[in-house]
Amino acid sequence: MPRLTMPRAVALGGAVLAIVAFFLPWVQYANATYSGASLATAVTKAGGLRGFDTSLYAIPVIALISIVLALLSARATAPESEARLRILAIAASIAGLAVALLFLGSAVLGGAPDIVFAPGRITTDLAVTTAVAKALSAGAYVGVGFGVYLVILGFLAAAIGGLLGAAKTTAVWRTQDFVLLAIIAIVFGAIYWAWLAPYIWVEGVAAQPGAELFFAVWFTSGLLGGYILRRPGAAFLAETLTAAAEVLIGAPAGPVLLITGMMEALGAELVFAVTGYKRWGWGTMIIAGIAAAIVAIPWNWFRLGYFALDPTLLIALLGVRVIAGAAAGTAAKLLGDAIAATGSLNAYALGRERVREV
């Protein structure tokens, strides 16, 4: 029988709520009110609006994946398998949360950031209030329905429930672990912010494929945090906190970078979870870097307008991004090993491993 603990019940209930809320009112126009499901269907009939409908259909699919993973974790007999499946369920919930927040942002954001990030020069800002309303001939935009907020609440509950359950099956985080994450976030937040200028310059000289290679730097923080701490959630927290630091420093993209950080962290966290947080060789780090780069693509697809690009160019971007991800994983391992060699990481998993080797 599955072990239905309170955290797991919260996670399952949250995912179920996300599915139910998908069929409740999502957006109201002067001529019609749509649920998430009916809006997705209507947008598909209107031509899909370059993938906007796909993001809507992803909501119940992601919620269902979260439910299945949570149930499988409950049936797992080995603690390592349970922790791994739980982390995967958390990752699915966070991905669903990001998609729902992107939809909400497309209805309430004031427009594109000051700097145009979109390769296709198209963003999803104001899509609900302008592009969708025009395509559906729905009349003037009135407001977002309560179903959207319930979906966000559901995925948030699913993620929190999973995290609370994971905390009971893993070692307690220490103060120095959080201090290290804070240091990584501050240092890389400044690096990420400074990296924007050369990124934009390269984009102008070598077009988007050249700029895509520069993404390697923006994947490194989470990989390094996971490599040093070797705990469930370390990679995710390191990258997300780095994004938060970048926002506080004054990144022009604004708070949406928090979601970007989450999505860039998911791939690496998933690879580390699959290994049970026990394999940290070159192969694991390179694969984790590639996963970080690939898993972030759906977010870029909608937020940065990749859907507007020619398919041939998209294939080229994918190849460059794989190289960038591999470079990020390599850089994180080299940097972590170099710092550990000084003895300053002896209080952490990476440092302790090196001491045993010596």
Backbone hydrogen bonds, N-H to C=O, Kabsch-Sander energy under -0.5 kcal/mol:
donor,donor_aa,acceptor,acceptor_aa,energy
3,R,74,A,-1.1
4,L,2,P,-1.0
5,T,3,R,-1.4
9,A,5,T,-2.5
10,V,6,M,-2.3
11,A,7,P,-2.2
12,L,8,R,-2.8
13,G,9,A,-2.7
14,G,10,V,-2.4
15,A,11,A,-2.0
16,V,12,L,-2.4
17,L,13,G,-2.4
18,A,14,G,-1.9
19,I,15,A,-1.7
20,V,16,V,-2.6
21,A,17,L,-2.9
22,F,18,A,-0.9
22,F,19,I,-0.6
23,F,20,V,-1.7
24,L,21,A,-1.5
26,W,34,Y,-3.5
27,V,34,Y,-2.0
28,Q,143,G,-3.0
29,Y,32,A,-3.2
30,A,140,A,-2.0
31,N,138,A,-2.8
32,A,138,A,-0.5
34,Y,27,V,-2.8
36,G,22,F,-0.8
36,G,24,L,-0.9
37,A,22,F,-1.8
39,L,35,S,-2.4
40,A,36,G,-2.1
41,T,37,A,-2.1
42,A,38,S,-2.4
43,V,39,L,-2.7
44,T,40,A,-2.1
45,K,41,T,-2.0
46,A,42,A,-1.4
47,G,44,T,-1.5
48,G,43,V,-3.2
50,R,47,G,-0.6
52,F,48,G,-1.1
52,F,49,L,-0.8
53,D,48,G,-1.4
55,S,51,G,-1.5
56,L,52,F,-1.1
57,Y,53,D,-2.4
58,A,54,T,-1.4
59,I,55,S,-0.5
59,I,56,L,-1.4
61,V,57,Y,-1.2
62,I,58,A,-2.9
63,A,59,I,-2.2
64,L,60,P,-2.4
65,I,61,V,-2.2
66,S,62,I,-2.3
67,I,63,A,-2.0
68,V,64,L,-2.5
69,L,65,I,-2.5
70,A,66,S,-2.2
71,L,67,I,-2.4
72,L,68,V,-2.4
73,S,69,L,-2.3
74,A,70,A,-1.5
75,R,71,L,-1.2
76,A,72,L,-0.9
82,E,78,A,-2.4
83,A,79,P,-2.6
84,R,80,E,-2.3
85,L,81,S,-2.6
86,R,82,E,-2.2
87,I,83,A,-2.2
88,L,84,R,-1.9
89,A,85,L,-2.1
90,I,86,R,-2.3
91,A,87,I,-2.5
92,A,88,L,-2.1
93,S,89,A,-2.1
94,I,90,I,-2.4
95,A,91,A,-2.2
96,G,92,A,-2.3
97,L,93,S,-2.4
98,A,94,I,-2.3
99,V,95,A,-2.0
100,A,96,G,-2.3
101,L,97,L,-2.4
102,L,98,A,-2.1
103,F,99,V,-2.0
104,L,100,A,-2.3
105,G,101,L,-2.9
106,S,102,L,-1.9
107,A,104,L,-1.4
108,V,104,L,-1.4
109,L,105,G,-2.7
114,D,252,P,-0.6
117,F,115,I,-0.9
120,G,304,L,-0.8
121,R,118,A,-1.3
126,L,105,G,-0.5
127,A,124,T,-2.2
128,V,106,S,-0.9
129,T,106,S,-0.9
130,T,126,L,-1.9
131,A,126,L,-0.6
132,V,127,A,-3.1
134,K,130,T,-2.5
135,A,131,A,-2.4
136,L,132,V,-2.3
137,S,133,A,-0.6
137,S,134,K,-0.6
138,A,133,A,-2.0
139,G,133,A,-0.5
142,V,28,Q,-2.8
143,G,28,Q,-1.6
145,G,26,W,-2.9
147,G,25,P,-2.5
148,V,25,P,-0.5
148,V,145,G,-0.9
149,Y,145,G,-0.7
150,L,146,F,-2.0
151,V,147,G,-2.1
152,I,148,V,-2.2
153,L,149,Y,-2.5
154,G,150,L,-2.6
155,F,151,V,-2.6
156,L,152,I,-2.2
157,A,153,L,-2.4
158,A,154,G,-2.4
159,A,155,F,-2.4
160,I,156,L,-2.6
161,G,157,A,-2.9
162,G,158,A,-1.9
163,L,159,A,-2.3
164,L,160,I,-2.7
165,G,161,G,-2.0
166,A,162,G,-2.4
167,A,163,L,-2.0
168,K,164,L,-0.8
168,K,165,G,-0.6
169,T,165,G,-0.6
169,T,166,A,-0.8
170,T,166,A,-0.6
177,D,174,R,-0.7
178,F,174,R,-1.5
179,V,175,T,-2.1
180,L,176,Q,-2.2
181,L,177,D,-2.1
182,A,178,F,-2.3
183,I,179,V,-2.3
184,I,180,L,-2.7
185,A,181,L,-2.6
186,I,182,A,-2.4
187,V,183,I,-2.6
188,F,184,I,-2.7
189,G,185,A,-2.1
190,A,186,I,-1.8
191,I,187,V,-1.8
192,Y,188,F,-3.5
193,W,189,G,-2.1
194,A,190,A,-2.4
195,W,191,I,-2.1
196,L,192,Y,-0.6
196,L,193,W,-0.9
197,A,194,A,-0.7
199,Y,195,W,-1.8
200,I,196,L,-2.5
201,W,197,A,-2.0
202,V,198,P,-2.7
203,E,199,Y,-2.3
204,G,200,I,-1.6
205,V,201,W,-1.5
206,A,202,V,-3.7
207,A,203,E,-0.8
210,G,206,A,-1.4
211,A,207,A,-1.8
212,E,208,Q,-2.7
213,L,209,P,-1.0
214,F,210,G,-0.6
214,F,211,A,-1.0
215,F,212,E,-1.5
216,A,213,L,-1.4
217,V,214,F,-1.2
218,W,214,F,-0.6
219,F,215,F,-0.8
219,F,216,A,-1.0
220,T,217,V,-1.2
223,L,219,F,-1.1
224,L,220,T,-2.6
225,G,221,S,-2.5
226,G,222,G,-2.4
227,Y,223,L,-2.2
228,I,224,L,-2.3
229,L,225,G,-2.2
230,R,226,G,-2.0
234,A,231,R,-2.0
237,L,233,G,-2.8
238,A,234,A,-2.5
239,E,235,A,-2.1
240,T,236,F,-2.3
241,L,237,L,-2.8
242,T,238,A,-1.7
243,A,239,E,-2.0
244,A,240,T,-2.0
245,A,241,L,-2.5
246,E,242,T,-2.4
247,V,243,A,-2.1
248,L,244,A,-2.2
249,I,245,A,-2.1
250,G,246,E,-1.1
251,A,246,E,-1.9
254,G,251,A,-1.4
256,V,253,A,-0.6
257,L,254,G,-2.2
258,L,255,P,-2.2
259,I,255,P,-0.5
259,I,256,V,-0.6
260,T,256,V,-1.7
261,G,257,L,-2.9
262,M,258,L,-1.9
263,M,259,I,-2.4
264,E,260,T,-2.3
265,A,261,G,-1.3
266,L,262,M,-1.3
267,G,263,M,-0.7
269,E,265,A,-2.2
270,L,266,L,-2.5
271,V,267,G,-1.9
272,F,268,A,-2.4
273,A,269,E,-2.3
274,V,270,L,-2.4
275,T,271,V,-1.6
276,G,273,A,-1.6
277,Y,272,F,-2.5
278,K,275,T,-0.6
280,W,278,K,-0.5
285,M,281,G,-2.2
286,I,282,W,-2.6
287,I,283,G,-2.5
288,A,284,T,-2.7
289,G,285,M,-2.1
290,I,286,I,-2.3
291,A,287,I,-2.7
292,A,288,A,-2.4
293,A,289,G,-1.9
294,I,290,I,-2.5
295,V,291,A,-3.0
296,A,292,A,-1.0
297,I,294,I,-1.6
300,N,296,A,-2.0
301,W,297,I,-2.8
302,F,298,P,-1.4
303,R,299,W,-3.1
304,L,300,N,-1.5
306,Y,300,N,-1.3
307,F,301,W,-1.3
308,A,305,G,-2.0
309,L,306,Y,-1.9
314,L,310,D,-2.2
315,I,311,P,-2.0
316,A,312,T,-1.8
317,L,313,L,-2.7
318,L,314,L,-2.2
319,G,315,I,-2.0
320,V,316,A,-2.3
321,R,317,L,-2.8
322,V,318,L,-2.2
323,I,319,G,-1.7
324,A,320,V,-2.4
325,G,321,R,-2.8
326,A,322,V,-2.4
327,A,323,I,-2.3
328,A,324,A,-2.1
329,G,325,G,-2.4
330,T,326,A,-2.2
331,A,327,A,-2.7
332,A,328,A,-2.5
333,K,329,G,-1.8
334,L,330,T,-2.5
335,L,331,A,-2.8
336,G,332,A,-2.6
337,D,333,K,-2.6
338,A,334,L,-2.2
339,I,335,L,-2.3
340,A,336,G,-2.5
341,A,337,D,-1.9
342,T,339,I,-1.3
343,G,340,A,-1.8
344,S,339,I,-0.8
346,N,343,G,-1.1
348,Y,345,L,-2.0
350,L,228,I,-1.8
351,G,345,L,-1.0
352,R,348,Y,-2.7
353,E,349,A,-2.0
354,R,350,L,-1.8
355,V,351,G,-1.9
356,R,352,R,-2.0
357,E,353,E,-2.0
358,V,354,R,-1.9
